[in-house]
Amino acid sequence: MLKVTVDLLPAGISSLRRTLAVMTVGNVSDLADFSDYDVSAMEGPNPLAGTNARSTSVQVIHHDRRQSVWKLIGAAITALEDAEFDDL
């Protein structure tokens, strides 16, 4: 499983770090060359966008595992772009 955490570090100051979002990506097809993945994502509240804390789950289907991990993360983000989020 991959876990991607998006942290904000205002002015690069670690002590002010706060997590904006977390995404997990898990293979559900026994590590086949072309695999399917469950993706879960959670975002904290965003006053600039006017959104509450929210979460969703989507799938990435038939992804070629022989690519860079960034391709999988990109595919997960693409799947999230049109997802319906539920307020937390």
N, C-alpha and C positions, 0 to 999 in steps of 0.2 A: 504494500500500500504506500502511496505517496501522500504526504501532507504538505500543503503549500500554505504558508502563513504570510499575510501582508501586514507589515508593521509600518507605522508612521513614526519617524524620528525627527521631530521639529528641530531645525537647524543642525541636524546630525547629533543631537544630544541624547545618548542612550537612556539616561535616567528619565527622560520625558516620553519614552517609547509607549505607544499604545497600539494594540492590535485592531486593525480595521476589518479584516476578513480572514476566514480559514476555509480551505478546500481540501477534501480527501478524494483520492482516486484509487479504487481497488479493482484488480483484475478478477473477473468472475468466470473465466473460461479456461482454467487450468493452464495458463501460460502458453496458449497456442500461438503460432506465428502471427495469426490475425486474431486478436483478442477483443473481448467486450469488457467494458469497465463501468462500474457504478461510481457516480460522482455526487458528492454531497458538498454543499456550500452554505456558509453562514456569513452574514455581514452584520456588523454592529450598526447602531443608528447613525444616520448621516444627516445632520441638520442642514447642510448646504444643498443636498438633493431633496430634502423634505421626506426622507424615508425612515421608517422604524427599523429596529433590528429585525432581520428576516432570514429565512433559510429555504432551501430547495434541494431536490435530488433529480438528476438526469442520468442518461447513459451515453456512452461513446461506444458505437458498434463497429466491429470489424476493423480495428486499428492495427496497422502493421507495427509489431513490436520491435522490428529491426531498425527503427528510426531513433533519432535523438529524443531524450526525455522531454525536450522543449516542444516537440511535435505533439506529444500526448497532452501536455499541459495546454497547448494552444487549442487542440481539439476539445478538451474539457471546457475551456473558456468559451469557445464558439457554441458549444451545446448550452451553456448557461445564458448566453445572450438573449435568447427568446424564451427562457424558462419562466414559469409562474412561480413567484416567491410567496411564501406564507409569513405573515408577521409573527414575531415571537412574543 
